[in-house]
Amino acid sequence: MRKSFYFITALFLGILFTSFSFAAIEALNFKSIQQEEDYHSLTQALRCPQCQNNSIADSNASISVDMRAKVFELLEAGKTKEEITQYMIDRYGNFITYDPPITIATSLLWIIPIILILLGIFFVLHRQSSTSTIKNNKNNIESEEQILTDEERARLQALLNNKGK
């Protein structure tokens, strides 16, 4: 009974720890040290489309594995870093780089929120100033009513009564 317990425990632990050995280790044969450096700099500079905040070097997503293989394949074909980066941009868009170029679309992403904030500030200040103007006008009317003589009040009342008819 004890031997079977130890055997099952050892088997379970063996299965548990072998799952870590399935992680892929890329063994690439580079033609030169420069090619290896280019590969590492490119895989660090390109963003994983699935993970979004990881480079393709740091991601184990299947698309990152494919992209790393394509980078290696293009380097083997003699392409430059710029050509490989442009190939990835053409295929995945400007998002693939951590430093996308300034275009109309990216400019709008920065300009529109700033305009909306400025418009909000303008409307809040305008509303406050119009509210204070109304209060000042009300105070002025009340103070003008105190300035009127009895004769002027009677005339004002007569005008208001005639207007209502």
MIDOZA-877659 format. One line per field, with one value per residue: residue number from 0; residue in one letter; z, x, y of N, C-alpha, C, O in turn. Coordinates in Angstrom, 2 decimals. Layout:
num <- [NUM:...]
residu <- [A:...]
n_pz <- [Z:...]
n_px <- [X:...]
n_py <- [Y:...]
ca_pz <- [Z:...]
ca_px <- [X:...]
ca_py <- [Y:...]
c_pz <- [Z:...]
c_px <- [X:...]
c_py <- [Y:...]
o_pz <- [Z:...]
o_px <- [X:...]
o_py <- [Y:...]
//
This chain:
num <- [0:1:2:3:4:5:6:7:8:9:10:11:12:13:14:15:16:17:18:19:20:21:22:23:24:25:26:27:28:29:30:31:32:33:34:35:36:37:38:39:40:41:42:43:44:45:46:47:48:49:50:51:52:53:54:55:56:57:58:59:60:61:62:63:64:65:66:67:68:69:70:71:72:73:74:75:76:77:78:79:80:81:82:83:84:85:86:87:88:89:90:91:92:93:94:95:96:97:98:99:100:101:102:103:104:105:106:107:108:109:110:111:112:113:114:115:116:117:118:119:120:121:122:123:124:125:126:127:128:129:130:131:132:133:134:135:136:137:138:139:140:141:142:143:144:145:146:147:148:149:150:151:152:153:154:155:156:157:158:159:160:161:162:163:164]
residu <- [M:R:K:S:F:Y:F:I:T:A:L:F:L:G:I:L:F:T:S:F:S:F:A:A:I:E:A:L:N:F:K:S:I:Q:Q:E:E:D:Y:H:S:L:T:Q:A:L:R:C:P:Q:C:Q:N:N:S:I:A:D:S:N:A:S:I:S:V:D:M:R:A:K:V:F:E:L:L:E:A:G:K:T:K:E:E:I:T:Q:Y:M:I:D:R:Y:G:N:F:I:T:Y:D:P:P:I:T:I:A:T:S:L:L:W:I:I:P:I:I:L:I:L:L:G:I:F:F:V:L:H:R:Q:S:S:T:S:T:I:K:N:N:K:N:N:I:E:S:E:E:Q:I:L:T:D:E:E:R:A:R:L:Q:A:L:L:N:N:K:G:K]
n_pz <- [0.00:0.84:-0.98:-3.39:-2.94:-2.77:-5.32:-6.94:-6.04:-6.82:-9.58:-10.15:-9.36:-11.16:-13.61:-13.17:-13.02:-15.50:-17.27:-17.41:-19.00:-21.58:-22.67:-25.36:-26.71:-28.59:-30.91:-32.81:-35.68:-36.43:-39.05:-38.53:-35.89:-36.02:-37.37:-35.45:-33.42:-34.76:-35.03:-32.34:-31.58:-33.33:-32.59:-30.05:-30.61:-31.97:-31.50:-29.93:-31.56:-30.30:-27.50:-27.01:-25.10:-24.86:-26.27:-29.28:-28.63:-25.94:-25.72:-25.71:-27.37:-30.13:-32.49:-32.06:-32.01:-34.67:-35.87:-34.94:-36.22:-38.86:-38.87:-38.49:-40.84:-42.82:-42.19:-42.77:-45.49:-46.22:-45.79:-44.62:-41.37:-41.49:-43.74:-42.84:-40.67:-42.06:-43.59:-41.56:-40.63:-42.92:-42.96:-40.39:-39.56:-38.25:-35.54:-34.71:-34.13:-31.44:-31.57:-33.31:-36.48:-36.90:-37.95:-39.63:-38.32:-35.83:-34.88:-34.52:-32.39:-30.28:-30.46:-30.45:-27.77:-26.28:-27.39:-26.64:-23.84:-23.52:-24.60:-22.71:-20.40:-21.28:-21.54:-18.89:-17.55:-18.98:-18.29:-15.54:-15.57:-16.87:-15.03:-12.86:-13.98:-14.30:-11.60:-10.83:-12.42:-11.31:-8.74:-9.43:-10.45:-8.17:-6.61:-8.18:-7.96:-5.39:-5.70:-7.11:-7.04:-5.37:-7.24:-9.67:-9.35:-9.41:-12.03:-13.42:-12.61:-13.81:-16.50:-16.70:-16.16:-18.35:-20.41:-20.00:-20.84]
n_px <- [0.82:1.89:4.00:2.68:1.44:3.66:4.62:2.51:2.49:5.07:4.82:2.76:4.05:6.15:4.80:3.69:5.95:7.12:5.64:6.68:8.86:8.03:8.14:9.09:12.31:14.23:16.56:18.69:20.70:22.96:24.51:26.40:27.77:26.76:24.37:22.98:22.80:21.23:18.89:18.10:17.75:15.70:13.60:13.13:12.28:9.90:6.41:4.19:1.27:-0.84:-0.36:0.25:1.57:3.96:7.13:7.93:9.94:9.63:7.22:5.19:3.15:1.48:1.53:3.68:5.77:5.68:6.28:8.88:10.16:9.81:11.27:13.85:14.01:13.90:16.20:18.08:17.70:18.99:17.94:17.69:17.55:15.75:14.23:13.01:11.55:9.82:8.47:7.06:5.46:3.94:2.50:1.25:0.60:1.14:1.04:2.65:5.17:6.95:7.25:5.36:4.90:4.12:0.99:-2.03:-4.11:-2.92:-2.30:-4.83:-5.67:-4.36:-5.01:-7.86:-8.84:-7.63:-8.82:-11.48:-11.28:-10.51:-12.81:-14.69:-13.72:-14.06:-16.90:-17.69:-16.54:-17.83:-20.48:-20.37:-19.70:-21.95:-23.92:-23.11:-23.46:-26.22:-26.97:-25.82:-27.31:-29.85:-29.41:-28.89:-31.37:-32.94:-31.71:-32.24:-34.98:-35.22:-34.33:-36.30:-38.83:-42.00:-43.81:-42.62:-42.76:-45.53:-46.09:-44.58:-45.97:-48.43:-47.69:-46.92:-49.35:-50.89:-49.55:-50.07:-52.71]
n_py <- [-1.18:1.26:1.51:1.83:4.25:6.00:5.62:6.61:9.25:10.08:9.73:11.60:14.03:13.95:14.22:16.73:18.44:18.05:19.48:22.00:21.71:21.82:24.30:26.31:26.46:28.43:27.56:28.99:29.27:31.55:33.45:35.35:37.41:39.97:39.57:38.12:40.06:41.95:40.45:40.13:42.84:43.60:41.86:42.79:45.34:45.13:44.97:42.69:41.70:40.44:40.39:43.04:44.81:43.62:42.79:40.97:39.31:38.82:37.58:34.62:34.04:32.54:34.02:35.69:33.87:33.04:35.49:35.96:33.85:34.67:37.05:35.98:34.46:36.46:37.88:35.94:35.88:38.13:40.65:44.07:45.70:47.83:47.16:44.83:45.79:47.49:45.58:44.23:46.36:46.85:44.52:44.26:46.82:50.21:49.96:47.92:48.78:50.32:53.00:54.66:56.39:59.92:60.59:61.67:60.36:59.58:62.09:63.19:61.64:62.82:65.54:65.89:65.13:67.21:69.49:68.99:69.14:71.84:73.08:72.25:73.56:76.20:76.36:75.89:78.11:80.15:79.70:80.18:82.90:83.98:83.33:84.83:87.35:87.45:87.42:89.86:91.63:91.21:92.18:94.83:95.61:95.38:97.34:99.56:99.69:100.58:103.12:104.48:106.92:107.56:108.55:107.70:104.97:104.56:105.37:103.40:101.14:101.65:101.54:98.87:97.63:98.47:97.24:94.56:94.36]
ca_pz <- [0.00:0.91:-2.22:-4.44:-2.63:-3.18:-6.78:-7.48:-5.72:-7.70:-10.94:-10.19:-9.34:-12.43:-14.65:-12.86:-13.34:-16.92:-18.06:-17.58:-20.00:-22.91:-23.17:-26.55:-26.69:-29.98:-31.19:-34.15:-36.12:-37.15:-39.91:-37.93:-34.64:-36.41:-37.69:-34.17:-32.75:-35.48:-34.68:-30.97:-31.54:-34.03:-31.80:-28.92:-31.10:-32.54:-30.49:-30.18:-31.82:-29.38:-26.12:-27.14:-24.31:-24.87:-27.56:-29.77:-27.95:-24.59:-25.78:-26.18:-28.19:-31.38:-33.52:-31.79:-32.46:-36.13:-36.25:-34.71:-37.30:-40.08:-38.74:-38.76:-42.26:-43.60:-41.96:-43.54:-46.90:-46.45:-45.64:-43.57:-40.26:-41.96:-44.64:-42.03:-39.93:-43.02:-43.91:-40.43:-40.63:-44.04:-42.65:-39.14:-39.30:-37.47:-34.14:-34.44:-33.59:-30.21:-31.90:-34.62:-37.06:-36.71:-39.10:-39.31:-37.33:-34.51:-34.45:-34.02:-31.07:-29.29:-30.57:-30.10:-26.32:-25.81:-27.80:-25.80:-22.50:-23.62:-24.76:-21.41:-19.53:-21.78:-21.19:-17.44:-17.23:-19.57:-17.48:-14.28:-15.80:-17.17:-13.78:-12.04:-14.65:-13.94:-10.20:-10.79:-12.99:-10.32:-7.69:-9.98:-10.53:-6.80:-6.15:-8.93:-7.40:-4.18:-6.10:-7.68:-6.15:-5.37:-8.52:-10.71:-9.13:-9.88:-13.49:-13.83:-12.39:-14.84:-17.76:-16.64:-16.24:-19.74:-21.27:-19.78:-21.43]
ca_px <- [0.00:2.78:4.78:1.81:1.24:4.87:4.70:1.52:2.97:6.21:4.29:2.05:5.05:6.87:3.95:3.55:7.17:7.49:4.91:7.55:9.88:7.48:8.36:9.94:13.60:14.63:17.98:18.88:22.10:23.17:25.70:27.40:27.38:25.95:23.03:22.36:22.47:20.09:17.73:17.68:17.25:14.41:12.56:12.83:11.67:8.58:5.39:3.31:-0.09:-1.79:-0.08:0.24:2.58:5.19:7.79:7.81:10.97:9.16:5.91:5.13:1.96:1.82:1.86:5.05:6.67:5.70:6.98:10.32:10.64:9.84:12.43:15.03:13.98:14.24:17.63:18.81:17.57:19.85:17.20:18.19:16.62:14.71:13.35:12.23:10.58:8.80:7.67:6.14:4.49:3.02:1.65:0.50:0.26:2.09:0.96:3.66:6.37:6.71:7.35:4.70:5.10:3.04:0.10:-3.25:-4.86:-2.29:-2.42:-6.19:-5.77:-3.84:-5.62:-9.29:-9.07:-7.21:-9.89:-12.65:-10.99:-10.57:-14.21:-15.32:-13.30:-14.71:-18.32:-17.83:-16.24:-18.88:-21.70:-20.16:-19.77:-23.34:-24.65:-22.77:-24.06:-27.64:-27.05:-25.53:-28.47:-30.92:-29.05:-29.05:-32.80:-33.41:-31.21:-32.94:-36.31:-35.10:-34.04:-37.50:-39.72:-43.37:-44.41:-42.05:-43.31:-46.92:-46.02:-44.11:-47.08:-49.42:-47.16:-46.98:-50.75:-51.33:-48.86:-50.73:-54.05]
ca_py <- [0.00:2.41:1.62:2.36:5.66:6.71:5.53:7.55:10.61:10.35:9.86:12.88:15.11:13.89:14.82:18.14:19.18:17.94:20.47:23.16:21.44:21.97:25.65:26.26:27.12:28.60:27.38:29.53:29.33:32.80:33.47:36.24:38.05:41.12:39.07:37.78:41.32:42.51:39.64:40.47:44.21:43.63:41.18:43.66:46.58:44.88:44.70:41.55:42.17:39.81:40.81:44.49:45.52:42.83:42.65:39.59:38.53:38.49:36.93:33.24:33.89:31.87:35.01:36.16:32.80:33.15:36.72:35.75:32.98:35.48:37.94:35.17:34.10:37.65:38.15:34.92:36.26:39.29:41.90:44.96:45.91:48.75:46.42:43.89:46.60:47.93:44.40:44.00:47.45:46.60:43.36:44.41:48.22:51.00:49.56:46.88:49.43:51.06:54.42:54.83:57.71:60.87:60.66:62.41:59.58:59.67:63.48:63.37:61.00:63.75:66.86:65.89:65.25:68.54:70.42:68.73:69.68:73.30:73.45:72.06:74.66:77.41:76.35:76.05:79.52:80.97:79.51:80.89:84.35:84.36:83.22:86.00:88.50:87.43:87.85:91.30:92.32:91.13:93.13:96.18:95.89:95.62:98.62:100.59:99.80:101.37:104.49:105.09:107.68:107.05:108.93:106.83:103.63:104.59:105.41:102.07:100.22:101.94:101.02:97.42:97.23:98.70:96.25:93.29:94.36]
c_pz <- [0.00:-0.38:-3.33:-4.20:-3.08:-4.70:-7.42:-7.22:-6.64:-9.13:-11.11:-10.22:-10.64:-13.55:-14.42:-13.31:-14.79:-17.77:-18.28:-18.68:-21.42:-23.47:-24.29:-26.33:-28.13:-30.09:-32.64:-34.46:-36.99:-37.94:-39.31:-36.63:-34.93:-36.71:-36.40:-33.41:-33.42:-35.12:-33.30:-30.89:-32.23:-33.19:-30.54:-29.37:-31.67:-31.46:-30.91:-30.43:-30.86:-27.96:-25.98:-26.30:-24.20:-26.25:-28.02:-29.15:-26.59:-24.58:-26.29:-26.98:-29.54:-32.48:-33.32:-32.23:-33.98:-36.59:-36.03:-35.82:-38.60:-40.04:-39.05:-40.24:-43.13:-43.41:-42.74:-45.03:-47.24:-46.35:-44.50:-42.48:-40.70:-42.87:-43.86:-41.24:-40.86:-43.44:-42.81:-40.35:-41.74:-43.71:-41.45:-38.81:-38.42:-36.00:-33.75:-33.88:-32.32:-30.44:-33.26:-35.15:-36.81:-38.02:-38.69:-38.21:-35.93:-33.99:-33.86:-32.64:-29.97:-29.28:-30.09:-28.59:-25.76:-26.16:-26.92:-24.38:-22.51:-23.79:-23.44:-20.45:-19.96:-21.36:-19.69:-17.04:-17.78:-18.75:-16.14:-14.48:-16.12:-15.91:-12.90:-12.66:-14.30:-12.50:-10.09:-11.34:-12.00:-9.19:-8.17:-10.03:-9.14:-6.29:-6.89:-8.40:-6.13:-4.52:-6.60:-6.61:-6.23:-6.69:-9.64:-10.57:-9.66:-11.40:-14.04:-13.70:-13.46:-16.18:-17.80:-16.75:-17.65:-20.67:-21.16:-20.47:-22.88]
c_px <- [0.87:3.57:3.93:1.54:2.44:5.00:3.74:1.96:4.13:5.75:3.58:3.04:5.85:6.08:3.82:4.77:7.60:6.74:5.74:8.58:9.35:7.65:9.39:11.22:14.06:16.14:18.21:20.36:22.27:24.46:26.81:26.87:26.48:24.52:22.28:21.95:21.27:18.81:17.21:17.14:15.89:13.31:12.22:12.07:10.27:7.61:4.55:1.89:-1.12:-1.61:-0.10:1.29:3.87:5.82:7.63:8.89:10.49:7.87:6.03:3.86:2.37:2.17:3.26:6.08:6.81:6.47:8.49:10.91:10.76:11.01:13.71:15.13:14.39:15.71:18.50:18.78:18.38:19.14:17.82:17.14:15.46:13.72:12.46:11.17:9.46:7.90:6.63:5.08:3.47:2.04:0.73:0.11:1.30:2.11:2.09:4.95:6.00:6.74:6.71:4.92:3.89:2.26:-1.12:-4.03:-4.24:-2.34:-3.80:-6.36:-5.26:-4.60:-7.06:-9.51:-8.68:-8.28:-11.12:-12.46:-11.08:-12.01:-14.96:-14.98:-13.99:-16.17:-18.55:-17.58:-17.33:-20.16:-21.55:-20.27:-21.19:-24.20:-24.37:-23.35:-25.53:-27.82:-26.81:-26.70:-29.63:-30.66:-29.24:-30.52:-33.35:-32.94:-31.88:-34.35:-36.28:-34.88:-35.31:-38.32:-41.12:-44.06:-43.94:-42.57:-44.75:-46.95:-45.60:-45.23:-48.16:-48.97:-47.25:-48.42:-51.28:-50.73:-49.55:-52.07:-54.05]
c_py <- [1.25:2.59:2.20:3.85:6.48:6.72:6.54:8.99:10.99:10.54:11.21:14.05:15.14:14.52:16.32:18.94:19.04:18.93:21.72:22.93:21.57:23.37:25.61:27.05:27.20:28.46:27.78:29.60:30.57:32.72:34.32:36.80:39.25:40.69:38.70:39.04:41.99:41.77:40.03:41.89:44.32:42.98:41.97:44.92:46.38:44.42:43.50:42.05:41.58:40.33:42.33:45.22:44.73:42.88:41.21:38.70:38.04:37.69:35.50:32.99:33.30:32.86:35.57:35.13:32.87:34.38:36.60:34.89:33.77:36.46:37.18:34.83:35.28:38.05:37.18:35.25:37.51:40.62:42.73:45.11:46.81:48.02:45.45:44.65:47.06:46.77:44.14:45.10:47.25:45.48:43.61:45.85:48.89:50.63:48.62:47.49:50.19:52.56:54.66:56.24:58.61:60.97:61.49:61.68:59.69:61.10:63.73:62.74:61.91:65.06:66.88:65.93:66.62:69.57:70.23:69.28:71.20:73.79:73.30:73.17:75.96:77.45:76.49:77.50:80.43:80.87:80.26:82.39:84.79:84.28:84.43:87.26:88.60:87.90:89.35:92.10:92.34:92.12:94.57:96.56:96.18:96.96:99.76:100.78:100.64:102.85:105.19:105.83:107.09:107.36:108.02:105.40:103.55:104.59:104.06:101.06:100.42:101.40:99.50:96.92:97.39:97.66:94.91:93.20:94.10]
o_pz <- [-0.75:-0.82:-4.13:-5.16:-3.71:-5.29:-8.36:-8.09:-7.17:-9.83:-12.12:-11.04:-11.15:-14.36:-15.38:-13.91:-15.27:-18.89:-19.26:-19.24:-22.38:-24.63:-24.17:-25.82:-28.80:-29.41:-33.57:-33.61:-38.12:-37.56:-39.53:-36.31:-34.18:-36.33:-36.28:-32.82:-32.74:-34.93:-33.11:-30.19:-31.77:-33.11:-30.01:-28.59:-31.83:-30.61:-32.09:-29.59:-30.64:-27.29:-24.91:-26.80:-23.49:-27.26:-27.23:-29.15:-26.14:-23.54:-27.16:-27.25:-30.02:-33.32:-34.29:-32.76:-34.52:-37.56:-36.84:-36.30:-39.37:-41.05:-39.78:-40.83:-44.08:-44.34:-43.31:-45.76:-48.40:-46.78:-43.55:-42.64:-40.33:-42.78:-44.19:-41.15:-40.49:-43.62:-43.10:-40.03:-41.53:-44.13:-41.47:-37.87:-37.91:-35.28:-32.57:-33.22:-32.16:-29.58:-34.25:-34.38:-36.54:-39.05:-37.55:-37.28:-34.95:-32.77:-32.83:-31.81:-28.82:-28.22:-29.37:-28.14:-24.86:-25.34:-26.50:-23.79:-21.60:-23.20:-23.09:-19.75:-19.12:-20.87:-19.26:-16.26:-17.11:-18.54:-15.68:-13.65:-15.68:-15.74:-12.29:-11.92:-14.05:-12.20:-9.34:-10.79:-11.86:-8.74:-7.42:-9.71:-8.96:-5.61:-6.32:-8.38:-5.84:-3.72:-6.51:-5.47:-7.07:-7.21:-10.48:-11.56:-10.28:-11.99:-15.02:-14.58:-13.97:-16.93:-18.82:-17.37:-18.12:-21.64:-22.15:-20.67:-23.50]
o_px <- [0.62:3.77:4.41:1.44:2.28:5.43:4.12:1.81:4.16:6.25:3.78:2.89:6.19:6.63:3.85:4.63:8.39:7.16:5.53:9.10:10.11:7.33:10.43:11.20:14.26:16.90:17.95:21.17:21.80:25.40:28.00:25.68:25.55:23.57:21.08:20.87:20.40:17.76:16.01:16.15:15.02:12.20:11.12:11.31:9.52:7.95:4.23:1.35:-2.17:-2.58:-0.43:1.86:4.79:5.13:7.25:8.76:10.89:7.48:6.84:3.52:3.47:3.02:3.95:7.14:7.91:7.22:9.28:12.01:11.70:11.67:14.57:16.21:15.16:16.37:19.52:19.73:18.46:19.69:18.38:15.98:14.31:12.51:11.28:10.03:8.29:6.70:5.47:3.93:2.27:0.88:-0.43:-0.65:2.22:3.07:2.46:5.72:4.86:6.30:7.41:5.09:2.79:2.79:-1.22:-4.54:-4.96:-2.42:-3.94:-7.12:-5.68:-4.83:-7.45:-10.34:-9.35:-8.62:-11.73:-13.39:-11.67:-12.39:-15.79:-15.86:-14.45:-16.63:-19.50:-18.35:-17.71:-20.85:-22.50:-20.86:-21.61:-25.12:-25.27:-23.70:-26.05:-28.72:-27.50:-27.05:-30.32:-31.57:-29.70:-30.89:-34.13:-33.69:-32.09:-34.87:-37.25:-35.20:-35.38:-38.45:-41.39:-44.82:-44.74:-42.80:-45.13:-47.76:-46.17:-45.42:-48.72:-49.78:-47.61:-48.67:-52.05:-51.38:-49.61:-52.57:-55.11]
o_py <- [2.20:3.73:3.00:4.62:7.52:7.71:7.24:9.85:12.10:11.42:11.89:14.97:16.20:15.27:17.10:20.00:19.86:19.21:22.44:23.90:21.46:23.61:24.95:28.17:26.19:29.16:27.01:29.95:30.63:32.02:34.07:36.69:39.53:41.37:38.95:39.08:42.54:42.38:40.24:42.13:45.06:43.51:41.82:45.49:47.34:43.59:43.32:42.77:42.18:40.67:42.84:46.19:45.16:43.00:40.34:37.47:36.96:37.17:35.19:31.83:33.54:32.57:35.88:35.48:32.76:34.33:37.08:35.15:33.58:36.68:37.67:34.90:35.12:38.51:37.55:34.94:37.90:41.64:42.18:44.70:46.57:48.25:45.27:44.20:47.02:46.95:43.86:44.82:47.44:45.52:43.22:46.07:48.25:50.92:48.54:46.79:50.64:53.33:54.85:57.18:58.13:61.37:61.94:62.31:59.88:61.30:64.40:63.25:61.78:65.65:67.80:66.73:67.13:70.42:71.21:69.82:71.79:74.79:74.15:73.69:76.73:78.48:77.15:78.06:81.40:81.88:80.90:83.09:85.86:85.08:85.00:88.18:89.68:88.68:90.04:93.14:93.35:92.81:95.43:97.68:97.12:97.66:100.83:101.90:101.35:103.73:106.42:105.40:106.23:106.54:107.60:104.72:102.56:103.88:103.59:100.22:99.45:100.85:98.91:95.88:96.55:97.26:94.17:92.10:94.07]
//
